[in-house]
């Protein structure tokens, strides 16, 4: 009995109660975005390189069907037409399974791609893997990737309620800057 109590105390002390630590460094703005191929809720494989020529909003989120993640996904869904006007696609990534993504999309009416990083490799490459107690989840981070595949902006602190309009505004600025550079 005494060993059991000690074990429980050790689990709590070592961080079971919401300890979060980032896995590794995020790729720097101006560098090529790490490429990947991951399954989505409706296709066996989605690769970053499939979207060359478009702006990509790559957002990592902790868990399907949780409050903050649902709010963030609804806002990205609401703004899909605005992203399309900007030649941009939204890709969500979590470590949840494809089946979990299917259920989340069906329940919440989401029609953009949610990618399953079940091996945690991609979240790790983007510095977006966190220890959450005894499990790992994706951190709430977003990267804007330009049409050539370079990271143009990263968000390491995200408010799910305001994030989609924030990203749209940043896309407008990045595209304006890109057009100004190309006209010289």
C-alpha positions in Angstrom: 0.0 0.0 0.0 2.8 2.4 0.9 4.6 1.8 -2.4 1.4 2.5 -4.3 1.0 5.9 -2.6 4.7 6.7 -3.3 4.1 5.8 -7.0 1.1 8.1 -7.2 3.0 11.0 -5.6 5.9 10.5 -8.0 3.6 10.6 -11.0 2.1 13.8 -9.8 5.5 15.3 -9.0 7.0 14.4 -12.4 4.3 16.3 -14.1 1.2 14.3 -14.6 -0.8 17.4 -13.6 -0.6 19.4 -16.9 3.2 19.7 -17.3 4.0 21.0 -20.7 7.4 21.2 -22.3 8.2 21.9 -26.0 9.9 19.2 -27.9 12.4 21.1 -30.0 13.0 24.3 -31.8 10.6 25.6 -34.5 11.9 26.2 -38.0 13.0 29.8 -38.5 11.1 32.3 -40.6 12.8 32.5 -44.0 13.8 28.8 -44.1 12.2 26.1 -46.1 9.3 24.5 -44.3 9.9 20.8 -43.4 8.1 18.7 -46.0 5.7 15.9 -44.9 3.1 13.5 -46.0 0.3 12.7 -43.6 -3.2 11.1 -43.9 -6.2 13.3 -43.6 -9.8 12.6 -42.7 -10.6 12.0 -46.4 -7.4 11.1 -48.2 -4.6 8.6 -47.6 -1.8 11.1 -48.1 -1.5 14.9 -48.1 2.0 16.4 -48.7 3.1 19.9 -48.2 4.7 19.9 -51.7 1.2 19.3 -53.2 0.4 23.0 -52.4 3.4 24.7 -54.0 2.2 27.8 -55.7 -0.3 28.5 -52.9 0.0 30.0 -49.5 -0.4 27.4 -46.7 -1.7 28.1 -43.2 -0.3 25.1 -41.3 -1.8 25.1 -37.8 -1.1 22.6 -35.1 -3.7 22.0 -32.4 -3.9 19.8 -29.3 -7.0 17.7 -29.5 -10.1 17.1 -31.6 -13.5 17.9 -30.0 -12.1 20.1 -27.2 -13.3 23.6 -26.6 -10.4 25.7 -27.8 -9.7 23.5 -30.8 -13.3 23.5 -31.8 -13.4 27.3 -31.7 -10.3 27.6 -33.7 -11.5 25.1 -36.3 -14.9 26.8 -36.6 -13.2 30.1 -37.3 -10.9 28.6 -40.0 -14.0 27.0 -41.5 -16.0 30.2 -41.4 -13.2 32.0 -43.3 -12.5 29.4 -46.0 -13.8 31.7 -48.7 -11.4 34.4 -47.5 -8.5 32.0 -47.6 -9.4 30.9 -51.1 -9.5 34.6 -52.3 -5.9 34.8 -51.0 -4.8 31.7 -52.8 -4.3 30.0 -49.5 -5.2 26.6 -48.0 -5.6 25.8 -44.3 -4.2 22.5 -43.0 -4.8 21.4 -39.4 -2.4 19.0 -37.7 -2.8 17.1 -34.4 -1.6 13.7 -33.2 -5.2 12.4 -33.1 -6.1 9.5 -35.4 -7.7 9.8 -38.9 -10.9 8.3 -37.3 -10.9 11.0 -34.7 -10.5 13.6 -37.4 -13.4 12.1 -39.4 -15.7 12.3 -36.3 -14.6 15.8 -35.5 -15.2 17.0 -39.1 -18.6 15.3 -39.3 -19.7 16.6 -35.9 -18.5 20.2 -36.5 -19.1 20.5 -40.3 -15.4 21.0 -41.2 -14.4 20.6 -44.8 -10.8 21.6 -44.8 -8.0 19.0 -44.3 -7.1 17.8 -40.8 -3.9 15.8 -40.8 -3.1 12.9 -38.5 0.5 13.0 -37.1 0.1 9.8 -35.2 3.9 9.2 -35.1 4.4 12.8 -33.7 7.2 13.3 -36.2 5.9 16.4 -38.0 4.8 18.2 -34.8 8.4 17.5 -33.6 10.0 18.9 -36.7 7.9 22.1 -36.3 8.8 22.5 -32.6 5.1 21.9 -31.9 5.1 18.7 -29.8 4.4 19.1 -26.0 4.5 16.7 -23.1 1.0 16.9 -21.5 1.3 14.8 -18.4 2.0 11.3 -19.5 1.1 11.8 -23.2 2.3 14.0 -26.0 0.1 16.5 -27.9 0.6 19.1 -30.6 1.1 22.6 -29.3 -1.2 25.4 -30.6 1.2 26.9 -33.2 0.7 28.2 -36.7 3.0 28.7 -39.6 2.3 30.7 -42.8 4.2 29.1 -45.7 4.7 31.0 -48.9 4.0 29.6 -52.4 7.7 28.6 -52.7 7.6 26.6 -49.5 9.4 29.0 -47.1 8.1 29.9 -43.7 7.0 33.5 -43.8 5.4 33.8 -40.3 5.1 31.7 -37.2 2.7 32.1 -34.3 3.9 30.4 -31.1 1.2 32.0 -29.0 -2.4 31.7 -30.4 -5.8 32.8 -29.1 -8.2 30.5 -30.9 -11.0 33.1 -30.7 -9.0 35.7 -32.7 -6.5 33.6 -34.7 -8.2 33.2 -38.1 -8.7 37.0 -38.6 -5.2 37.6 -37.4 -3.8 35.1 -40.0 -5.9 36.6 -42.8 -4.6 40.1 -41.9 -1.0 38.8 -41.9 -1.6 37.1 -45.3 -2.8 40.4 -46.7 0.4 42.1 -45.5 2.7 39.3 -46.7 1.1 39.3 -50.1 1.3 43.1 -50.4 5.0 43.0 -49.5 5.6 40.1 -52.0 3.9 42.1 -54.8 5.9 45.2 -54.0 9.2 43.2 -54.1 8.2 41.6 -57.4 7.3 44.9 -59.1 10.9 46.2 -58.5 
